[in-house]
């Protein structure tokens, strides 16, 4: 049985996890900044900052675990899941852009 000390993680696990956490934590920054600046183009700055911070922290943690030998290559199932996640993300992105364009052209 694997204890927490022996557990291995797929490559990219911590970077992905911390990018999502960073986006969640920093998303609330854009709205108050937009209101204060009276410029709503700043709404997207929070998630962008969060991705940067999250990727940096995740890369540091992943490097630490890699030195300990606890990072392994992704297996076939994980690779397939990641591929479908990327495809689904692009589908939602395209749907969001189309919805925005339809909303703006009313």
N, C-alpha and C positions, 0 to 999 in steps of 0.2 A: 504494500500500500504506500502510495506517495504521501509524504508529509509536505508541509508548506515549504520546507527547506529544499526538498528534492524535486518539486514541481517544475516542469519545463513549460515554456511559452513559445508560441509560433512567432517568427520574425514579423515585426510590425505591430505586435499586440499592444505594447505600451504607447507607441506613437499614436495609434488610432484612438485608444482609450483616452489619452490626455488631450488630444485635439477636440474630441467631443466634449469633454469636461471643460476645457478652456472656452469653447464656444458658448456653452451653457452659462458659465460664470460671467463672461464678459458681455453677453448679449444685452444686458440691461443698461450698459453704458451709453449706447447710441441714442436712445430716446431722450434722456435728460439733456445730453449734449446738443441734440437737435433743437430741443425747445429753448435752451439757453441761447444758442447761437442764431435761432430763428431761421435755420437752414436745415431742412429735413433730408438733405443728402448725407448727413452724418449718421443716419440710422444704421447703416451697414458697417460702421467702423468698429463697433463692439465685437461682433463675431470674427472680424478679420484680425483684431488684436488677440482674441482668444485662440484662434487657430495658430498664430505665431507662438504665443506663450506655451500652448499645449504641445505643439510639435517639439519645441525646445526641451521642455521638461520630459516628455515621453522619450526623446532620443537619449537624454542623459540616463534615465532609468534603464532603458534598453541596453545601453552600452555597459552599464554596471552588471546587469544580469548576463550579458554576453561574456564578460570577463570571468564570471562565475561558472560559465558553461551551461546556463539554464535557458538559452535561446536556441531553438531548433528550427530547421526549415519547415515551411508549411506543408502539410500533407495534401493529398489530392482533394479531399472533401473541403478543407479550409480554402484551398485555391479556388475551387468551384464556387463556394459561398461568397468569397471576396469578389469574384468576377460578376456574379449576379447582383451583388450589392452595388457595384459600380454602374452596371446597366440600369438598375432600378433608380439609382440616383440621377442619372442622365434623363431618364423618362420623366421623373418628377421635375427636374430643372426645365425641360422643354415644355411640360404642361404649365408650369408656373409662368414662364415667359409668354406663352400663348395666351394664358388667362390675363396677364397684365396688359398685353397689347389689345386684347378685346375690350378690357375695361377702359383703357385710355382712349379708344376709338369710338366710344359710345356717343 
